[in-house]
């Protein structure tokens, strides 16, 4: 049996690129976006609790970097359905060998890639084209009181965005700098 999904590790511990393998013919293709059997280890005994869809209309726009604090920390599976984005993960896990490092991955409808993010990793993206649509699978529901964020221009992280940062929401633009005393999230 051919696997429809394969995982490729990144330089960040626990962050993986999920490569989808569509089956196609002259009519088009069928593509599996999620399978709990194939992603059981990532789900850590839980399941998908929430699914979100976003549309970002303008290239250069950055959304993020978002996370939820424990005990509501969530893992995410992020897929680009239309357009192209630079999708970024930042490791905020206390004691992680990749603490405060980031990984960026181009996701598009055409490259059939998704990003798997474990709990304790902040997420954001930059639209590289107009009208980008993303689909998010979350292992925990959103809890406003547990919401956290890292400014996209955080100097301790130094993300190399491909385009000038534009279109930040007031919320994303107001995340304070990570102080030198920030030791990470305890999960």
N, C-alpha and C positions, 0 to 999 in steps of 0.2 A: 504494500500500500504506500502510495506517495504522500508525504507530509505536505499539508497545505500551508503550514506556518513553520518557519525556522527562526531560531534566535541566534543573534550575533552579539557577543559581549562588546562593550565599549571600554574606554579607559577608566570609567567611573564604576566602582564596585556596585554590582546589582542592577545597573542600567543596561538595557539591551535594546538593540534594534530588532524589531520583528519584521522579517521579510515574508511577504505574502506571495504565494505561488498560484496565480490564477490559472484556471483551465479554460481554454478558449477554442473557438472555431470561427467560421466565417460569419456567424451571427453576433459575435462579441465574446464575452467571458463571464465566468462565475468566479467570485473571489470570496474566500472566507475571511471575515474581519476578526472573528473571535471564536475560540473553542475552549471551554473550560477543561476538557480532558488534556489538550495539548499545553495549556498554560496553568495547570494545577499547582505547580511549584511556586509560580509567581503569585497566585491567589492566596497562598499561605493558609489554606483551609477555609477561606472565606469565599465570597462571590462578588459579582458586580452588583452594586447597590444604587448606582445613579449613572445616567448617560446624559451628556450635554452636547449641544451642537452650537458652534459659533460661526459667524460670518464677519470677516474683516474686509472692509471695502477698499482700503487705500494701502498701496505698497509703502513700506518703511514703517508702518505702524507696529509698535511693540505692545504686546499684552503680557503682563507678568512682572515679576517672578512670584508665583503663588505657591502656598503650601498650607496645610492644616497642622496645628500643634496636637501632640498626644493629649488625650487618648483618642482623638478623632483623626489622627494621621491617616492618609490614604495613599494607596498605590494608584497609578493612572496608566492607561493605554491611550495614546494619542495618535490619531490617524487624520491625514489630510485627504479630503474628498474632492476638493477643487482648488486649483491654483498651486502655489508653491510657497512653503514657509521654511525659515531657519528655526528649528525647534531646539530648545535649550533646557538642559537639566543642570542644577547646581546642588552638589552634595552638602547637606546641612546636618548630617548625622554625627553626633558626638562620638569621637573615637574612631571614625572611619579613616582608612588610609588615604582616602581621596577627599577629605574634608575641605570645603570651600573651593574645590576644583569644579570646572564646568565641562560639559560636552555638548556640542552642537551638531545637528544632523539635518540635512535638507530632506523634507518630506513633501511629496507631491502625489497627486492622483496617479501620475504615470510611473513613478518608481516603486509603487506597491510596498512602501516601508512605513512602519509605525514605530513609535518609541515607547518602551516599557519603563516606567519609573517606579521604584520602590518607595515605601513610606520614608519620610524624612528628606526627600529630594524636592527642591523647589522647581517649578516649571514655568516657562514662558516661551514666546515665539515672536518672530518678526515676519510680517507678510512680505514676500519677495515679489508678489504680483497683486493685481487688484482682485477683489472678490474671492478671497480665500475662505474655504469652509473646512472646519475641523470637527471631528467627532471624538469625544472623550468618554472612556469607560472608567468609572471610579469604584474603588472597593469600599468606600464609606460615603455617606451622604454629607452634603455641605452643612457645616455648623458655623454660623457667623462669629460666634465667640471664640472659635478656635482658629480663625483665619490669620494667616501671617503672610508677609511678603518681603522680598529683597528688591531694592531699587535696581532697575536694569543697568545703571551706570555705577553700581557698587564697586569702589576701588579695591576692596579685598578680594573680589572675584574677577574683575576685569574681563568681562565678556567682550569678545571681538565681533560685534554685530556687523553683518556684511554691508548694511546701508546706514546712513545717519538715522539715529533714533528719532521717531516722530510719533505723533498721535497718542501719547501716553494719557491714560485716564487720570483724573485728579487723584484717585486712590493709588494707582501704580506710581505716579510721580511724587507722592508724599511719603513713601516708605523711607524711614530714617536710615542713616548709614549703620552698618553692623559695627558696633563698638569693639574695641580690642578685647573686651571682656566676654564677647559672645563665644561660647564654647560649643555651641551646637545643640541639636535636639536630642534628648534622651528618649529612646523608643522602647 
